[in-house]
Amino acid sequence: DAALGWVLEMWGYSIACAALGVKNYVWQQLQIEPSASWRQNLTAEDPYIYHYTFGVEYSVDGVPVVGAVGEWSLDKRHYFGALPPKQLAPPPHCALECAWVWWRAFN
């Protein structure tokens, strides 16, 4: 479906579970889905899965950029069909922890 794309299967699962009375357990520590826009303490939350949905975008001054590509940017969408560079430039010093976690993971 062009309107919903890949999200369609998640909605299908949710609606089917509700219709059939299937209960799901929500385990808050299972995954985290941070971005540059909101503060989440990755170290304290200690998730099992880091769900990489949102790009991490910052200005050179370390200000989070929302809705646009920042001057420092780490987003999986930049690398469709190509590998990221072997050494990514570090994020601005005042970037949130999520930027540093992803930068270390890519490098």
C-alpha positions, 0 to 999 in steps of 0.5 A, spaced: 500 500 500 503 506 497 499 510 503 502 506 509 508 502 506 512 498 511 507 500 517 501 496 514 504 489 517 504 492 524 497 495 523 495 489 521 498 485 526 495 490 532 488 490 529 488 482 528 490 481 535 485 486 538 480 483 534 482 476 536 483 478 544 490 476 543 494 479 549 501 482 548 506 483 554 510 490 553 517 489 556 519 496 556 527 494 557 526 490 550 528 496 546 529 503 545 528 508 539 532 514 541 533 520 536 537 527 537 530 530 538 528 527 545 533 525 551 533 518 553 539 515 557 541 509 554 546 507 559 541 507 565 535 504 560 540 498 558 536 496 552 536 489 549 535 492 542 537 499 539 531 500 534 534 504 529 528 508 526 530 515 526 536 519 523 540 522 528 541 530 526 545 535 529 548 542 527 555 543 527 554 547 534 550 540 537 543 543 536 538 537 534 535 538 527 528 536 526 525 535 519 531 536 515 538 533 514 543 536 519 550 538 518 552 532 522 548 526 520 547 519 521 541 516 518 541 509 515 537 512 509 543 515 506 546 509 505 541 505 501 545 501 496 551 503 498 556 502 505 557 508 509 564 510 510 569 506 514 570 512 519 565 517 520 566 523 523 564 524 530 558 527 532 558 534 536 561 534 543 554 536 546 550 531 542 546 526 546 548 519 548 544 516 542 549 519 537 555 517 540 552 510 541 551 509 533 557 513 531 561 507 535 557 502 532 558 504 525 566 505 526 
